[in-house]
Amino acid sequence: MPDISLTIQRFATLSLASLLIATGSGQAPATDVEALLQRQTQELMDAVAAGDHGPWTRYLHDQVLYAAEDGSTKTKVQLLDELRPLPKNVWGKLRVTRFRAVIHGGTAITSYVAEEDEGYYGQTIHARYLTTDTWITSPDGWRLIATHITALRDDPPAVTLPASKLDDYVGVYTLTADLTYTIRRGPDGLTGERTGRKPETLKVEVPDCLFVPGQPRLRKIFQRDAAGHITGFVERRETWDIAWHRSKRSVPGRPA
């Protein structure tokens, strides 16, 4: 007669093994891990304005590599040293949005947008930061080992100029003999068209500074001669410029 206790023990062992396989070798389901990491991430964000070291000390791995939005990299010691309460007349709040996580065993990659509202001496400003975090498991739980932050940009406010002022920018601008950028004015304002590309809307940030909606990193800065006539523009992306020169050619479809 078979040993019933041994049979029960074997069945329990097999059932436990099946459960471990189904849940990822004993780890919590991915949905539970994602919810946990989102909660811990929000705790970190809530601690920033108050300068609260508690969550940052607890959740940061001792070997964390933190790449900030200004291009600098920081250690855990450096981060904690910089974490201080906001000064008087300044308040802030960070909300974690668009959170998602990809789990690879004991490693998790998370992505989210930190929406920041900040009160600055009576005025309120808003900023957004796209962040990618890497978490690893430890005997004390999930710990943040790496962070990379990118400040998201928005289009600047546009101003309205009279048609006569907009007409100053109308013309053909050349980069090479075969590559041109043509600016036209229509009922709705200015458009620009580069050789081989579709027309794009142009907005005025300030006089002689134009931008394309949806491309907040770029500006078209117009240059003038001593008499005030436009001679061309530089296409500026952060710190570098590409110079376009105004051609004597007339805009196609427009009287010379």
C-alpha positions, 0 to 999 in steps of 0.5 A, a space after each residue: 500500500 502506498 505511503 499516503 503522507 509521502 504522496 501528499 508531500 510529493 503532490 504539495 512539492 509539485 504544486 509549489 513548483 508549478 506555482 513558482 514557474 507560473 509566477 516567475 520563480 517565486 517573484 510577485 506577478 509583474 502587475 504587482 511589481 509595477 504597482 509597487 515601483 510606481 508607488 515607490 517612485 511617487 514617494 521619491 517625488 513627494 519627498 523632493 519639495 520637502 527635502 525629505 531624505 527618508 525615501 531617497 535613502 531607503 530606495 536608492 542603491 548605494 551604487 546608483 548612477 543618476 543622470 540629471 536633466 542638466 547633463 550631470 551625473 550624480 552619486 547617492 551621496 551627491 543627491 542626498 547632499 543636494 536634497 533640501 527643502 524649497 526656499 520660502 515663497 517657492 513651492 512644488 509638486 511632482 506627479 508621476 504620470 504615464 508610468 509603465 514597467 518592463 520586468 526582467 527577472 530581478 531587474 525592472 525598467 520603468 518609464 514615466 513623466 514627472 509633471 511638475 507644478 511650481 509656485 515661484 514668488 507668486 507665479 506658477 510654472 509647469 515643467 515635464 520630465 521624461 524619466 527612465 529608471 532601472 530597479 534591481 532586487 535586493 534583500 531589502 526590496 527593489 532598489 533604484 540603481 540608475 536614472 536618466 532624466 530628459 526635460 521635455 520641451 513645449 512650443 513657446 507662445 506665439 505673437 501676431 505680427 501685421 501682414 506687412 511685417 510678415 512679408 519681410 520674411 517671404 522669399 527663397 533662402 539657399 543652403 546650397 545650389 540645390 537646397 532651398 527653403 521657401 517662405 510664403 504668406 497665406 491667409 493663415 500666416 507663414 509657411 516654409 517649405 524645404 526642397 523635397 519636403 512638405 510645407 510646414 507652418 511657421 509661427 513668430 516667437 518674437 520679431 525675427 525669431 520664427 519656429 515650427 510648431 511641434 519642433 521646440 528645439 529649433 528656431 529660425 533667427 533672421 539676420 538683417 543688414 545695416 539698412 534693415 533688409 533681411 539677408 538670411 537666417 540661421 537655423 538654431 538648435 540649442 548651441 549650433 547654427 546652420 546658415 541660410 542665405 536669402 536668394 534673389 530668386 522670387 517665390 514660385 507663384 508670386 510676382 517678382 
